[in-house]
Amino acid sequence: MHILRECVTGGIAASGACLFSNPLEVVKTRMQLQGELQVRGTYAVHYRNVFHAFYMIAKVDGVTGLQKGLVPGLIYQFFMNGIRLGSYQMMTNMKLTKNKDGDISFVKCLLGGAVSGAVGAFSASPMYMMKTQLQAQANASIAVGAQHNIASLSSALASIYRKNGFLGLWRGSSASMLRVTTGSAVQLSSFSSAKEYILKKEWFDSQSIMVPLSASMLSGVVLAVAMTPFDVVATRIYNQKVDEHGRGLMYNSIFDVFKKVMKAEGLMGFYKGLGAHYFRIGPHTLLCLVFWDKLKTLMN
């Protein structure tokens, strides 16, 4: 029951953060798909920057367009981060993230975050695919990337199952696992290390919200830089259309995405939407980790 409590606590914290960060996720997804496998200057730029993207989506798709993919996003966050944060907390409780002197070990936190992230990402992969495809769906005048014309979450899942079977629901899971494994390792290790450093320096009272707040702000910066290339790869794989056998029409593997993006868009192609990603991951990381930290305190 203890591990279940830890998972539920992590899931609630992440879902709460998602309510606020989902519009930024929509913007990030659109910017990552804009100019897919096209040389800069040869395609229409519908979204010039984060703020322009907000304006265009609200203007053309309506204000509710900024919350596209919210339902699968909430489900994804609850299960992925519930498992990720819950299992990581169990490792922490068992002192598996500390060295022999009882201090936080950066390497052990890195490994613990990576393992918990991979398991969480795989379990919730179908919801990440639905979230991505719904967030990419837009009015034809500002559409970027493949358009799947999803009527509802349930009908989309049923359609994939009928065409490609149970495994079709987990298409792209390897990209999501790579994305979250990297992100989780960086996020949780940097958060844990920063939090311990701040507590040791006694900059704030140990019970002050400024402790997790400061640690999560630092973690968000590191996370955005490290995770964006893998985030772009996952978005491209999940949003591409597939043939009757469930094989991607644009990319056949993670390595194929890296090769094609580098060839057509260059190194900066992997950093499309970096600003949007930080504006999304910064508040989400901050809210998620602060909620998680405070929920753990209340639960205990």
C-alpha angles and dihedrals in degrees: 000000000000094000090046090055091050092050094048091048091052092045094051092048092051094045091050090053091047092061089065100034101044095091088056089049089055091051092046093050093050093049092048091053096044111110093006109194091347129122115250111267095027098086138057113265107219094167115044096177142338095284094044089050091054090050096047095046092048092045098047105025096029129244090289087061087075089066097050113142092021097134097051087038092058092045091048093050093047096052100031097045093033089061094036099048094034095053091043090052090051089054088050092049089051088050091239090136094057133082126234091275092058096251125128111273111215092203093049091047089050092052093042092051092048095051095045090046094052093051093047094047094051094049094052099035097116090058092050090054092050092046092052095047093047093048091051092051109104147147109292092247093065101022119135128182126003116337115217099183094220113191097188140349095247095048091049092051091046091049093052091048093050093048103037107014129231094316090056088071089062096050109138094018091130090060091049092048091051090047096049095037089058094040095045094048092050096040101047096039093048092044094049093045094045092047093051091047092051091048092049091050089049092220089150137017110278091243095046118118086226090077098064090031094058093042092050093049090057091044091052093056093049091045096052093053095045098041106041098085091052090044091055090050092050092048092051094048095046095046099046119104120247137214126243089280094053094253118142117256094210106027131025099188145000090265090051090057092051092049096047096043092049091049097046104028105021128223093313089060086076090056098051108136093017092141092047090046092054093044086052101039094039097061092033093052091044095048095039096049094041091048089046093049093048094043090054089052091050093045091051 
